């Protein structure tokens, strides 16, 4: 029966893009012939035969050198071939990261035999180049720079750190669902009224005063950022780690235990359900281990090494980044007693605000349009296209072809400095509008039958008036 189905005409299967290989090398480490293997610092998949690794690294070196002759200042970013696409990134001098992605494939059947057609133009360079750059940023957040590892313990130390980090990290790359949001790598902010915002700010100030080893603080509510004392670039990558990795890992056990109080406080006290996502599991056990992940911020100039403390109740999360002093159990208990009850109170204030916002923004009916908004100045991102269905993948709720158009428009925008607007008529009843205005970008997908350009323009104006009334879009 399966054969018959497969043999039928038009039986097609689409295979998503996948990671073929990922490697990091430094051409200065094995300059002599016969020493090529020394250049390779990390190679995935590891079971590839040694000579093939050397050959692939050599090929990348050659491509980079060859393209240098045409553009000495801008090194090669990507190489397109029929079956795959290679992305190059030189995050530190002479350290090259390469990611090879297999193009999506359409599998057809001719005379009962599978025939593969590679989709050469489907992958967007900008999207996957951004994914590669984030691989480096994420490594650097937890390990510091490549050079730092070399200073700490030479090539051996660097290889160990790369192996330990990327072995796990590469498994979290979901290349089939990468899109424009990976280019922006923005932060979703929680809109708050002034009063609640001031409450949070004064709470943070008081807390930093009484817990004096705390250096930076950030405050999140339901995956959205409310307050951060960190540099933007550091917060951006830390935010990505928290929302795609740390929080989702702790979701399931939390939902299970929602009905049972984790611990009863003294009578008369507000019960609070705070707990440490990093650090001690049980504050009452004197033997419990206090291990906190180390992170590195401001690596460009001052290079601060911090301990990451994440404390969370059911909805809001609270991060403290302490100075180089490791937090003790005593400190954690103090933090719990100060922050815990406060967090419960603040969370209910924020929740009230959230419900008011929801009422104002009207019923949650399916609108005629979906949009992505991004602001380059504060990294604010807003998308009604993405639904976080699974912890690690944020899935788009529109057809991949439309997502590709958004990516294309974004590439056009990045080539020019002026403000501009692009309107595209896409499949069947879809219109796609891109607006770029002074560091801000807005992408709208409309699905309306029989509308013309003028009507589309009017719809987008209406959307800007309702959703972005305080943001000035130049017309």
C-alpha positions as a LaTeX table, in Angstrom:
\begin{tabular}{lrrr}
\hline
Residue & $x$ (\AA) & $y$ (\AA) & $z$ (\AA) \\
\hline
Unk1 & 0.00 & 0.00 & 0.00 \\
Unk2 & 2.85 & 2.37 & 0.88 \\
Unk3 & 4.49 & 1.77 & $-2.48$ \\
Unk4 & 1.33 & 2.58 & $-4.32$ \\
Unk5 & 0.98 & 5.84 & $-2.44$ \\
Unk6 & 4.59 & 6.73 & $-3.05$ \\
Unk7 & 4.38 & 5.93 & $-6.72$ \\
Unk8 & 1.39 & 8.19 & $-7.21$ \\
Unk9 & 2.21 & 11.38 & $-9.03$ \\
Unk10 & 2.56 & 14.52 & $-6.97$ \\
Unk11 & 3.65 & 12.65 & $-3.87$ \\
Unk12 & 6.08 & 15.17 & $-2.42$ \\
Unk13 & 7.84 & 15.44 & 0.88 \\
Unk14 & 9.60 & 18.54 & 2.12 \\
Unk15 & 12.74 & 18.10 & 4.17 \\
Unk16 & 13.66 & 21.05 & 6.37 \\
Unk17 & 17.14 & 22.63 & 6.43 \\
Unk18 & 19.50 & 20.85 & 8.82 \\
Unk19 & 22.89 & 21.47 & 10.35 \\
Unk20 & 25.53 & 19.51 & 8.43 \\
Unk21 & 28.59 & 20.72 & 10.26 \\
Unk22 & 29.86 & 23.42 & 12.57 \\
Unk23 & 33.52 & 24.14 & 13.19 \\
Unk24 & 35.89 & 26.68 & 14.66 \\
Unk25 & 39.47 & 27.09 & 13.50 \\
Unk26 & 42.42 & 29.46 & 13.65 \\
Unk27 & 44.74 & 29.41 & 10.60 \\
Unk28 & 47.65 & 30.76 & 12.68 \\
Unk29 & 47.77 & 27.64 & 14.87 \\
Unk30 & 48.90 & 25.20 & 12.17 \\
Unk31 & 50.74 & 27.23 & 9.54 \\
Unk32 & 53.14 & 24.48 & 8.40 \\
Unk33 & 52.28 & 21.66 & 6.02 \\
Unk34 & 51.43 & 18.49 & 7.88 \\
Unk35 & 50.23 & 20.45 & 10.91 \\
Unk36 & 46.82 & 21.38 & 9.49 \\
Unk37 & 45.00 & 19.49 & 12.21 \\
Unk38 & 46.27 & 21.95 & 14.84 \\
Unk39 & 44.15 & 24.70 & 13.32 \\
Unk40 & 40.92 & 22.92 & 14.22 \\
Unk41 & 39.64 & 23.92 & 17.65 \\
Unk42 & 36.20 & 22.36 & 17.48 \\
Unk43 & 34.44 & 20.23 & 14.88 \\
Unk44 & 30.90 & 18.90 & 14.86 \\
Unk45 & 30.03 & 16.13 & 14.03 \\
Unk46 & 33.13 & 14.79 & 15.72 \\
Unk47 & 33.04 & 11.35 & 14.08 \\
Unk48 & 33.98 & 12.84 & 10.69 \\
Unk49 & 37.24 & 11.37 & 9.42 \\
Unk50 & 40.33 & 13.49 & 10.22 \\
Unk51 & 41.33 & 14.18 & 6.62 \\
Unk52 & 37.85 & 15.34 & 5.74 \\
Unk53 & 37.89 & 17.80 & 8.65 \\
Unk54 & 41.23 & 19.16 & 7.41 \\
Unk55 & 39.92 & 19.36 & 3.84 \\
Unk56 & 36.76 & 21.25 & 4.85 \\
Unk57 & 38.64 & 23.73 & 7.01 \\
Unk58 & 41.20 & 24.22 & 4.22 \\
Unk59 & 38.41 & 24.92 & 1.75 \\
Unk60 & 36.90 & 27.58 & 4.01 \\
Unk61 & 40.31 & 29.19 & 4.47 \\
Unk62 & 40.75 & 29.29 & 0.72 \\
Unk63 & 37.31 & 30.86 & 0.15 \\
Unk64 & 37.96 & 33.53 & 2.76 \\
Unk65 & 41.39 & 34.34 & 1.30 \\
Unk66 & 40.10 & 34.33 & $-2.26$ \\
Unk67 & 37.21 & 36.70 & $-1.52$ \\
Unk68 & 39.58 & 39.01 & 0.40 \\
Unk69 & 41.20 & 40.01 & $-2.88$ \\
Unk70 & 37.88 & 41.49 & $-4.05$ \\
Unk71 & 36.83 & 43.10 & $-0.80$ \\
Unk72 & 39.69 & 43.46 & 1.68 \\
Unk73 & 37.60 & 45.16 & 4.38 \\
Unk74 & 34.50 & 42.96 & 4.31 \\
Unk75 & 35.27 & 39.26 & 4.65 \\
Unk76 & 33.11 & 36.52 & 3.16 \\
Unk77 & 29.81 & 35.97 & 4.95 \\
Unk78 & 28.33 & 33.03 & 3.07 \\
Unk79 & 28.84 & 30.64 & 0.18 \\
Unk80 & 25.91 & 29.28 & $-1.81$ \\
Unk81 & 26.13 & 25.83 & $-3.37$ \\
Unk82 & 23.47 & 23.53 & $-4.79$ \\
Unk83 & 23.21 & 21.29 & $-1.75$ \\
Unk84 & 24.13 & 23.55 & 1.13 \\
Unk85 & 25.06 & 26.97 & 2.32 \\
Unk86 & 28.10 & 27.85 & 4.38 \\
Unk87 & 28.21 & 30.78 & 6.78 \\
Unk88 & 31.47 & 32.35 & 7.98 \\
Unk89 & 32.03 & 34.57 & 11.00 \\
Unk90 & 35.27 & 35.95 & 12.42 \\
Unk91 & 34.28 & 37.08 & 15.95 \\
Unk92 & 37.88 & 37.60 & 17.10 \\
Unk93 & 40.98 & 38.11 & 15.01 \\
Unk94 & 41.96 & 34.88 & 13.20 \\
Unk95 & 39.24 & 32.85 & 14.94 \\
Unk96 & 36.76 & 31.64 & 12.36 \\
Unk97 & 33.41 & 30.00 & 13.01 \\
Unk98 & 31.75 & 28.14 & 10.15 \\
Unk99 & 28.25 & 26.72 & 9.99 \\
Unk100 & 27.17 & 24.53 & 7.09 \\
Unk101 & 23.43 & 24.18 & 6.57 \\
Unk102 & 21.87 & 21.75 & 4.13 \\
Unk103 & 19.36 & 23.43 & 1.84 \\
Unk104 & 15.72 & 22.36 & 2.18 \\
Unk105 & 14.87 & 19.45 & $-0.12$ \\
Unk106 & 11.75 & 18.47 & $-1.98$ \\
Unk107 & 11.61 & 14.70 & $-2.31$ \\
Unk108 & 9.64 & 13.52 & $-5.35$ \\
Unk109 & 9.08 & 10.03 & $-6.65$ \\
Unk110 & 9.71 & 9.14 & $-10.27$ \\
Unk111 & 9.03 & 5.54 & $-11.31$ \\
Unk112 & 9.04 & 4.54 & $-7.66$ \\
Unk113 & 12.50 & 6.02 & $-7.05$ \\
Unk114 & 13.06 & 9.06 & $-4.85$ \\
Unk115 & 14.38 & 12.16 & $-6.63$ \\
Unk116 & 15.77 & 15.02 & $-4.55$ \\
Unk117 & 15.44 & 18.64 & $-5.57$ \\
Unk118 & 17.50 & 21.10 & $-3.52$ \\
Unk119 & 15.84 & 24.46 & $-2.85$ \\
Unk120 & 18.83 & 26.71 & $-3.40$ \\
Unk121 & 17.19 & 30.07 & $-2.80$ \\
Unk122 & 15.09 & 29.32 & 0.27 \\
Unk123 & 17.54 & 30.12 & 3.07 \\
Unk124 & 17.99 & 33.75 & 4.04 \\
Unk125 & 21.66 & 34.67 & 4.55 \\
Unk126 & 20.91 & 37.30 & 7.14 \\
Unk127 & 18.88 & 34.94 & 9.33 \\
Unk128 & 21.51 & 32.20 & 9.51 \\
Unk129 & 24.43 & 34.62 & 9.80 \\
Unk130 & 22.64 & 36.02 & 12.85 \\
Unk131 & 22.19 & 32.53 & 14.27 \\
Unk132 & 25.95 & 31.96 & 13.88 \\
Unk133 & 26.77 & 35.26 & 15.59 \\
Unk134 & 24.48 & 34.33 & 18.47 \\
Unk135 & 26.37 & 31.05 & 18.87 \\
Unk136 & 29.41 & 33.16 & 19.64 \\
Unk137 & 27.59 & 35.64 & 21.90 \\
Unk138 & 26.11 & 32.80 & 23.93 \\
Unk139 & 29.52 & 31.10 & 24.27 \\
Unk140 & 31.05 & 34.40 & 25.34 \\
Unk141 & 28.33 & 35.01 & 27.95 \\
Unk142 & 29.30 & 31.85 & 29.82 \\
Unk143 & 33.00 & 31.56 & 28.99 \\
Unk144 & 34.37 & 34.94 & 28.01 \\
Unk145 & 36.29 & 35.39 & 24.76 \\
Unk146 & 38.31 & 32.73 & 22.90 \\
Unk147 & 41.43 & 34.73 & 23.66 \\
Unk148 & 40.62 & 34.65 & 27.37 \\
Unk149 & 40.65 & 30.83 & 27.31 \\
Unk150 & 43.99 & 30.86 & 25.49 \\
Unk151 & 45.41 & 33.15 & 28.19 \\
Unk152 & 43.98 & 30.92 & 30.94 \\
Unk153 & 45.35 & 27.64 & 29.63 \\
Unk154 & 46.40 & 27.72 & 25.98 \\
Unk155 & 44.82 & 25.83 & 23.09 \\
Unk156 & 44.01 & 22.89 & 25.33 \\
Unk157 & 41.81 & 25.00 & 27.61 \\
Unk158 & 40.05 & 26.64 & 24.65 \\
Unk159 & 39.31 & 23.26 & 23.07 \\
Unk160 & 37.87 & 21.96 & 26.34 \\
Unk161 & 35.61 & 24.97 & 26.78 \\
Unk162 & 34.41 & 24.87 & 23.18 \\
Unk163 & 33.69 & 21.14 & 23.39 \\
Unk164 & 31.81 & 21.47 & 26.66 \\
Unk165 & 29.71 & 24.41 & 25.50 \\
Unk166 & 28.91 & 23.62 & 21.85 \\
Unk167 & 28.28 & 19.94 & 22.41 \\
Unk168 & 25.14 & 21.01 & 24.26 \\
Unk169 & 24.34 & 24.27 & 22.55 \\
Unk170 & 24.23 & 22.93 & 18.99 \\
Unk171 & 21.44 & 20.56 & 19.98 \\
Unk172 & 19.25 & 23.57 & 20.75 \\
Unk173 & 19.56 & 25.14 & 17.30 \\
Unk174 & 16.22 & 24.65 & 15.54 \\
Unk175 & 17.28 & 25.71 & 12.06 \\
Unk176 & 13.92 & 24.87 & 10.50 \\
Unk177 & 12.15 & 27.60 & 12.48 \\
Unk178 & 14.69 & 30.43 & 12.26 \\
Unk179 & 13.33 & 33.66 & 10.82 \\
Unk180 & 13.38 & 37.45 & 11.09 \\
Unk181 & 13.22 & 37.37 & 14.90 \\
Unk182 & 16.66 & 35.73 & 14.92 \\
Unk183 & 18.01 & 38.69 & 12.97 \\
Unk184 & 16.62 & 41.17 & 15.50 \\
Unk185 & 17.32 & 39.07 & 18.62 \\
Unk186 & 15.19 & 41.64 & 20.40 \\
Unk187 & 13.63 & 41.86 & 23.83 \\
Unk188 & 9.94 & 41.79 & 24.57 \\
Unk189 & 9.16 & 44.52 & 27.09 \\
Unk190 & 6.24 & 44.60 & 29.49 \\
Unk191 & 4.32 & 47.90 & 29.28 \\
Unk192 & 3.75 & 49.31 & 32.78 \\
Unk193 & 2.10 & 52.39 & 34.21 \\
Unk194 & 4.38 & 54.88 & 35.99 \\
Unk195 & 3.27 & 54.01 & 39.52 \\
Unk196 & 3.96 & 50.28 & 39.26 \\
Unk197 & 7.25 & 50.98 & 37.49 \\
Unk198 & 8.34 & 53.28 & 40.32 \\
Unk199 & 7.40 & 50.63 & 42.89 \\
Unk200 & 9.61 & 48.13 & 41.11 \\
Unk201 & 12.43 & 50.62 & 40.81 \\
Unk202 & 12.37 & 51.53 & 44.49 \\
Unk203 & 12.18 & 47.84 & 45.44 \\
Unk204 & 15.29 & 47.16 & 43.36 \\
Unk205 & 17.13 & 50.12 & 44.90 \\
Unk206 & 16.29 & 48.99 & 48.43 \\
Unk207 & 17.29 & 45.42 & 47.64 \\
Unk208 & 20.65 & 46.42 & 46.11 \\
Unk209 & 21.36 & 48.49 & 49.21 \\
Unk210 & 20.65 & 45.73 & 51.71 \\
Unk211 & 22.36 & 42.99 & 49.67 \\
Unk212 & 25.54 & 44.83 & 48.92 \\
Unk213 & 27.29 & 42.22 & 46.78 \\
Unk214 & 24.60 & 42.58 & 44.11 \\
Unk215 & 26.01 & 44.46 & 41.18 \\
Unk216 & 23.27 & 44.40 & 38.54 \\
Unk217 & 19.60 & 43.52 & 38.66 \\
Unk218 & 16.97 & 42.64 & 36.10 \\
Unk219 & 13.27 & 42.06 & 36.56 \\
Unk220 & 11.03 & 40.01 & 34.25 \\
Unk221 & 7.36 & 39.16 & 34.23 \\
Unk222 & 6.12 & 36.22 & 32.15 \\
Unk223 & 9.12 & 36.28 & 29.80 \\
Unk224 & 8.88 & 40.04 & 29.32 \\
Unk225 & 11.51 & 42.44 & 30.58 \\
Unk226 & 10.50 & 45.26 & 32.92 \\
Unk227 & 13.79 & 46.53 & 34.31 \\
Unk228 & 17.45 & 45.89 & 33.60 \\
Unk229 & 20.62 & 47.44 & 34.95 \\
Unk230 & 22.84 & 45.67 & 32.41 \\
Unk231 & 24.38 & 46.95 & 29.19 \\
Unk232 & 22.04 & 46.40 & 26.25 \\
Unk233 & 24.12 & 43.85 & 24.37 \\
Unk234 & 24.68 & 41.78 & 27.50 \\
Unk235 & 21.00 & 41.89 & 28.45 \\
Unk236 & 20.01 & 40.92 & 24.92 \\
Unk237 & 21.89 & 37.62 & 24.98 \\
Unk238 & 21.09 & 36.92 & 28.64 \\
Unk239 & 17.40 & 37.50 & 27.84 \\
Unk240 & 17.63 & 34.96 & 25.04 \\
Unk241 & 19.23 & 32.42 & 27.38 \\
Unk242 & 16.59 & 32.95 & 30.09 \\
Unk243 & 13.53 & 32.81 & 27.83 \\
Unk244 & 14.61 & 29.99 & 25.52 \\
Unk245 & 16.61 & 27.82 & 27.90 \\
Unk246 & 16.48 & 28.45 & 31.65 \\
Unk247 & 12.80 & 29.30 & 32.18 \\
Unk248 & 11.39 & 26.55 & 29.91 \\
Unk249 & 13.53 & 23.95 & 31.72 \\
Unk250 & 11.79 & 24.85 & 34.98 \\
Unk251 & 8.28 & 25.15 & 33.59 \\
Unk252 & 6.93 & 21.62 & 33.98 \\
Unk253 & 7.80 & 20.94 & 37.62 \\
Unk254 & 6.40 & 24.34 & 38.52 \\
Unk255 & 3.02 & 23.77 & 36.93 \\
Unk256 & 2.77 & 20.42 & 38.65 \\
Unk257 & 3.34 & 21.91 & 42.06 \\
Unk258 & 1.13 & 24.95 & 41.62 \\
Unk259 & $-1.64$ & 23.69 & 43.91 \\
Unk260 & 0.54 & 22.56 & 46.76 \\
Unk261 & 2.29 & 25.29 & 48.73 \\
Unk262 & 6.01 & 24.72 & 48.40 \\
Unk263 & 6.44 & 25.58 & 52.06 \\
Unk264 & 4.17 & 27.09 & 54.67 \\
Unk265 & 5.48 & 30.32 & 56.13 \\
Unk266 & 4.93 & 31.45 & 59.69 \\
Unk267 & 1.24 & 32.20 & 60.29 \\
Unk268 & 0.38 & 35.79 & 59.55 \\
Unk269 & 3.00 & 36.01 & 56.83 \\
Unk270 & 2.06 & 36.23 & 53.20 \\
Unk271 & 2.84 & 32.86 & 51.72 \\
Unk272 & 5.36 & 33.30 & 48.98 \\
Unk273 & 6.33 & 30.73 & 46.43 \\
Unk274 & 9.73 & 32.03 & 45.52 \\
Unk275 & 12.55 & 29.69 & 44.63 \\
Unk276 & 16.02 & 29.77 & 43.11 \\
Unk277 & 16.30 & 28.59 & 39.51 \\
Unk278 & 20.05 & 28.80 & 39.89 \\
Unk279 & 21.67 & 28.04 & 43.22 \\
Unk280 & 20.41 & 26.17 & 46.28 \\
Unk281 & 17.48 & 23.78 & 45.90 \\
Unk282 & 16.56 & 23.77 & 49.56 \\
Unk283 & 17.32 & 26.73 & 51.79 \\
Unk284 & 16.62 & 24.78 & 54.98 \\
Unk285 & 19.27 & 22.18 & 54.28 \\
Unk286 & 22.66 & 23.44 & 55.52 \\
Unk287 & 24.41 & 20.86 & 53.29 \\
Unk288 & 22.78 & 22.12 & 50.10 \\
Unk289 & 25.16 & 23.26 & 47.37 \\
Unk290 & 25.28 & 26.91 & 46.37 \\
Unk291 & 26.54 & 26.76 & 42.80 \\
Unk292 & 25.71 & 29.59 & 40.47 \\
Unk293 & 26.50 & 29.82 & 36.76 \\
Unk294 & 29.24 & 32.32 & 36.01 \\
Unk295 & 28.63 & 34.83 & 33.29 \\
Unk296 & 30.86 & 37.42 & 31.65 \\
Unk297 & 29.60 & 40.89 & 30.80 \\
Unk298 & 31.15 & 44.04 & 29.35 \\
Unk299 & 33.74 & 41.79 & 27.72 \\
Unk300 & 34.81 & 44.52 & 25.31 \\
Unk301 & 36.49 & 46.69 & 27.89 \\
Unk302 & 36.18 & 46.02 & 31.61 \\
Unk303 & 35.45 & 42.28 & 31.51 \\
Unk304 & 33.32 & 41.56 & 34.56 \\
Unk305 & 32.88 & 38.05 & 35.84 \\
Unk306 & 29.60 & 37.66 & 37.71 \\
Unk307 & 27.50 & 34.99 & 39.37 \\
Unk308 & 24.01 & 34.63 & 38.00 \\
Unk309 & 21.28 & 34.32 & 40.62 \\
Unk310 & 17.80 & 33.74 & 39.26 \\
Unk311 & 14.99 & 33.84 & 41.75 \\
Unk312 & 11.43 & 33.34 & 40.60 \\
Unk313 & 7.89 & 33.01 & 41.81 \\
Unk314 & 5.05 & 31.72 & 39.64 \\
Unk315 & 4.97 & 34.67 & 37.24 \\
Unk316 & 7.80 & 37.07 & 37.86 \\
Unk317 & 11.48 & 36.44 & 37.82 \\
Unk318 & 14.09 & 38.37 & 39.47 \\
Unk319 & 17.75 & 38.24 & 38.58 \\
Unk320 & 20.67 & 39.48 & 40.51 \\
Unk321 & 24.13 & 39.44 & 39.15 \\
Unk322 & 26.57 & 39.56 & 41.97 \\
Unk323 & 30.13 & 40.69 & 41.92 \\
Unk324 & 32.96 & 38.22 & 41.78 \\
Unk325 & 32.21 & 37.05 & 45.33 \\
Unk326 & 30.34 & 33.74 & 45.20 \\
Unk327 & 26.99 & 34.00 & 47.04 \\
Unk328 & 26.74 & 31.96 & 50.24 \\
Unk329 & 23.76 & 30.05 & 51.61 \\
Unk330 & 23.40 & 32.82 & 54.22 \\
Unk331 & 23.12 & 35.36 & 51.41 \\
Unk332 & 20.51 & 33.23 & 49.61 \\
Unk333 & 18.40 & 33.01 & 52.76 \\
Unk334 & 18.58 & 36.75 & 53.20 \\
Unk335 & 17.63 & 37.32 & 49.56 \\
Unk336 & 14.72 & 34.91 & 49.92 \\
Unk337 & 13.39 & 36.67 & 53.02 \\
Unk338 & 13.72 & 40.17 & 51.51 \\
Unk339 & 12.74 & 39.48 & 47.91 \\
Unk340 & 10.24 & 36.64 & 48.31 \\
Unk341 & 7.30 & 38.43 & 49.98 \\
Unk342 & 7.94 & 41.63 & 47.97 \\
Unk343 & 7.87 & 39.72 & 44.72 \\
Unk344 & 4.47 & 38.25 & 45.58 \\
Unk345 & 3.07 & 41.75 & 46.18 \\
Unk346 & 4.65 & 43.24 & 43.05 \\
Unk347 & 3.50 & 40.33 & 40.90 \\
Unk348 & $-0.11$ & 40.95 & 41.90 \\
Unk349 & 0.27 & 44.67 & 41.05 \\
Unk350 & 1.73 & 43.83 & 37.67 \\
Unk351 & $-0.96$ & 41.23 & 37.04 \\
Unk352 & $-3.64$ & 43.87 & 37.70 \\
Unk353 & $-1.93$ & 46.15 & 35.22 \\
Unk354 & $-1.79$ & 43.28 & 32.71 \\
Unk355 & $-5.55$ & 42.73 & 32.96 \\
Unk356 & $-6.25$ & 46.43 & 32.53 \\
Unk357 & $-4.06$ & 46.49 & 29.40 \\
Unk358 & $-5.94$ & 43.49 & 28.05 \\
Unk359 & $-9.31$ & 45.12 & 28.59 \\
Unk360 & $-8.20$ & 48.32 & 26.89 \\
Unk361 & $-6.72$ & 46.55 & 23.88 \\
Unk362 & $-10.13$ & 44.96 & 23.24 \\
Unk363 & $-11.32$ & 41.46 & 22.62 \\
Unk364 & $-8.80$ & 38.83 & 21.57 \\
Unk365 & $-10.46$ & 38.15 & 18.26 \\
Unk366 & $-8.33$ & 37.12 & 15.29 \\
Unk367 & $-7.38$ & 40.44 & 13.67 \\
Unk368 & $-7.15$ & 41.01 & 9.94 \\
Unk369 & $-3.42$ & 41.53 & 10.26 \\
Unk370 & $-0.36$ & 40.21 & 12.01 \\
Unk371 & 2.76 & 42.21 & 12.61 \\
Unk372 & 6.37 & 42.26 & 13.80 \\
Unk373 & 7.80 & 45.45 & 15.23 \\
Unk374 & 11.41 & 46.12 & 16.17 \\
Unk375 & 13.19 & 49.16 & 17.51 \\
Unk376 & 16.98 & 49.21 & 17.04 \\
Unk377 & 17.53 & 51.75 & 19.79 \\
Unk378 & 16.16 & 49.84 & 22.78 \\
Unk379 & 15.92 & 46.39 & 21.12 \\
Unk380 & 12.16 & 46.32 & 21.81 \\
Unk381 & 10.44 & 43.60 & 19.84 \\
Unk382 & 6.78 & 42.78 & 19.45 \\
Unk383 & 5.31 & 40.01 & 17.32 \\
Unk384 & 1.77 & 38.76 & 16.85 \\
Unk385 & 3.04 & 36.30 & 14.24 \\
Unk386 & 4.88 & 34.05 & 16.68 \\
Unk387 & 3.31 & 31.71 & 19.13 \\
Unk388 & 5.58 & 30.11 & 21.67 \\
Unk389 & 4.28 & 26.59 & 21.28 \\
Unk390 & 7.29 & 24.76 & 22.65 \\
Unk391 & 9.89 & 25.94 & 25.12 \\
Unk392 & 12.74 & 26.31 & 22.70 \\
Unk393 & 11.12 & 27.10 & 19.37 \\
Unk394 & 9.02 & 30.14 & 18.71 \\
Unk395 & 6.87 & 29.12 & 15.79 \\
Unk396 & 5.48 & 31.51 & 13.23 \\
Unk397 & 1.77 & 31.21 & 12.57 \\
Unk398 & 2.05 & 32.22 & 8.92 \\
Unk399 & 3.23 & 30.43 & 5.79 \\
Unk400 & 7.05 & 30.12 & 5.44 \\
Unk401 & 6.86 & 31.92 & 2.08 \\
Unk402 & 5.48 & 34.99 & 3.85 \\
Unk403 & 8.22 & 34.81 & 6.48 \\
Unk404 & 10.75 & 34.72 & 3.66 \\
Unk405 & 9.25 & 37.89 & 2.14 \\
Unk406 & 9.63 & 39.62 & 5.52 \\
Unk407 & 13.28 & 38.59 & 5.55 \\
Unk408 & 13.78 & 39.90 & 2.01 \\
Unk409 & 12.22 & 43.26 & 2.89 \\
Unk410 & 14.47 & 43.47 & 5.95 \\
Unk411 & 17.54 & 42.86 & 3.76 \\
Unk412 & 16.42 & 45.69 & 1.47 \\
Unk413 & 16.00 & 47.98 & 4.46 \\
Unk414 & 19.49 & 47.28 & 5.75 \\
Unk415 & 21.01 & 48.43 & 2.47 \\
Unk416 & 19.65 & 51.98 & 2.75 \\
Unk417 & 19.81 & 54.62 & 5.45 \\
Unk418 & 16.68 & 56.56 & 4.52 \\
Unk419 & 13.19 & 55.77 & 5.76 \\
Unk420 & 11.17 & 53.77 & 3.34 \\
Unk421 & 8.11 & 51.63 & 2.81 \\
Unk422 & 7.73 & 48.48 & 0.74 \\
Unk423 & 4.41 & 46.90 & $-0.15$ \\
Unk424 & 4.30 & 43.40 & $-1.65$ \\
Unk425 & 1.35 & 41.49 & $-3.04$ \\
Unk426 & 1.99 & 37.89 & $-2.02$ \\
Unk427 & 0.16 & 34.61 & $-2.48$ \\
Unk428 & $-3.62$ & 34.61 & $-3.08$ \\
Unk429 & $-5.07$ & 37.18 & $-0.68$ \\
Unk430 & $-1.99$ & 38.27 & 1.24 \\
Unk431 & $-0.37$ & 41.67 & 1.31 \\
Unk432 & 2.93 & 42.31 & 3.08 \\
Unk433 & 3.91 & 45.81 & 4.15 \\
Unk434 & 7.29 & 46.85 & 5.52 \\
Unk435 & 7.86 & 50.29 & 7.02 \\
Unk436 & 11.22 & 51.61 & 8.17 \\
Unk437 & 11.28 & 54.85 & 10.08 \\
Unk438 & 14.20 & 56.20 & 12.05 \\
Unk439 & 15.64 & 53.03 & 13.66 \\
Unk440 & 12.23 & 51.35 & 13.81 \\
Unk441 & 10.90 & 48.64 & 11.57 \\
Unk442 & 7.34 & 47.42 & 11.23 \\
Unk443 & 6.22 & 44.46 & 9.13 \\
Unk444 & 2.52 & 43.81 & 8.60 \\
Unk445 & 0.84 & 40.86 & 6.95 \\
Unk446 & $-2.75$ & 41.48 & 5.85 \\
Unk447 & $-5.13$ & 38.85 & 4.63 \\
Unk448 & $-8.03$ & 40.50 & 2.87 \\
Unk449 & $-9.85$ & 39.60 & $-0.30$ \\
Unk450 & $-10.07$ & 42.07 & $-3.18$ \\
Unk451 & $-8.36$ & 45.07 & $-1.66$ \\
Unk452 & $-6.20$ & 47.52 & $-3.56$ \\
Unk453 & $-3.03$ & 49.35 & $-2.66$ \\
Unk454 & $-4.78$ & 52.42 & $-1.25$ \\
Unk455 & $-6.96$ & 50.32 & 1.05 \\
Unk456 & $-3.94$ & 48.35 & 2.23 \\
Unk457 & $-2.22$ & 51.62 & 3.07 \\
Unk458 & $-5.26$ & 52.80 & 5.04 \\
Unk459 & $-5.35$ & 49.54 & 7.04 \\
Unk460 & $-1.69$ & 49.89 & 7.99 \\
Unk461 & $-2.29$ & 53.51 & 9.06 \\
Unk462 & $-5.14$ & 52.30 & 11.28 \\
Unk463 & $-2.89$ & 49.65 & 12.81 \\
Unk464 & $-0.19$ & 52.24 & 13.55 \\
Unk465 & $-2.80$ & 54.48 & 15.18 \\
Unk466 & $-4.15$ & 51.74 & 17.47 \\
Unk467 & $-1.05$ & 49.65 & 18.29 \\
Unk468 & 1.67 & 52.27 & 18.03 \\
Unk469 & $-0.10$ & 55.50 & 18.88 \\
Unk470 & 2.86 & 56.83 & 20.88 \\
Unk471 & 5.39 & 55.99 & 18.18 \\
Unk472 & 5.91 & 58.41 & 15.38 \\
Unk473 & 6.04 & 56.68 & 12.02 \\
Unk474 & 6.94 & 59.04 & 9.20 \\
Unk475 & 4.46 & 58.89 & 6.37 \\
\hline
\end{tabular}
